[in-house]
Amino acid sequence: MDFREQLKARYQDKLKADFDKNNFDILLATSSNDEGVVRNGGRRGAAHGANAILSQFKNLISPESKQKLHHCEVFEQCDSFELSQQRQVTLFETLYKDKYYPTFHLGGGHDHVYPFVKSLQQSIDLKRTLHILNIDAHLDTRQDQLIHSGTPFRQLASELKDQLTISQFGIHPYANTKANYEKLNCTMNVYHKDETNIELFQNVLRENSDDWFILSLDTDGIDAMTMEAVSAVNHDGLKSELVTKMFEFYFQTVPKNEWAIGIYEYNPLFDNLSSKGSRYLASLLYRGITIFNS
């Protein structure tokens, strides 16, 4: 056998074989745009983050029990930033027209969490609080006149009000102005980096078990030893081992049909030759798929 034929035969072992747009269990939605990052003064390049993560993810070996996955781009450029956000809401709502699919949403800037959460609020008949679990160095509650990747939670709070709770983990005081802490129109719990641990994260989920949880990771919340390729590099971020444990607890605790996970701000233009950032983030997706199968 020619070695090329042998290598080609391995292709069926990869996750590429599991993608099916007509019959799927899990949605991988991507927003390949970083205009919000640029408007916030960050480094351009996060627009390529989602596809870089998926490229690593698709080359992993399929779990024994296969789930069908569907990848869909949910960003379309419109005449204004605001219209682009509203278009994303519409695209998500179209995907959830018949039912909600467990979703991994990959950005792009953290501004893309706004249309994701907004679409959940409008698509699902909820009588429960939407509760965002945000892992980040920044609160992303800036009071700037123009919206961008640093404003999504103040946007959501102003519109959803008492339907929303935000719990922020890994926050750095030196990365946030005093105005970022000012009261929102919803409940916001802030846990700084030095007090963030797995027990705290577990307790927040247990004490609010009736809520619908959205797990949002702004990758600049992770220590630069693992995650140097981000829009704003973290001086002293959370260890990747802790973030992995937080994801695993979410996967094991939240009902599978309610999974809503967003990963944002990864910038492959600044990764190293081993692509360690995208490999780590792909591993989080893989852990989720594996637990979904169990």
Buried (B, 14 or more C-beta within 10 A) or exposed (E): EEEEEEEEEEEEEBBBEBBEEEEBBBBBBBBBBBBBBBBBEBBEBBBBBBBBBBEBBBBBEBBEEEBEBBBBEBBEEEEEBEEBBBBBBBBBBEBBEEEBBBBBBBBBBBBBBBBBBBBBBEBBEEEEBBBBBBBBBBBBBBEEEEBBBBBBBBBBBEBBEEBBBBBBBBBBEEBBEEEBBEEBBBBBEBBBBEEBBBEEBBEBBEEBEEBBBBBBBBBBBBBBEBBBBBBBBBEEBBEBEBBBBBBBBBBEEBEBEBBBBBBBBBBBEBBEEEBBBBBBBBBBBBBBBBBBBE
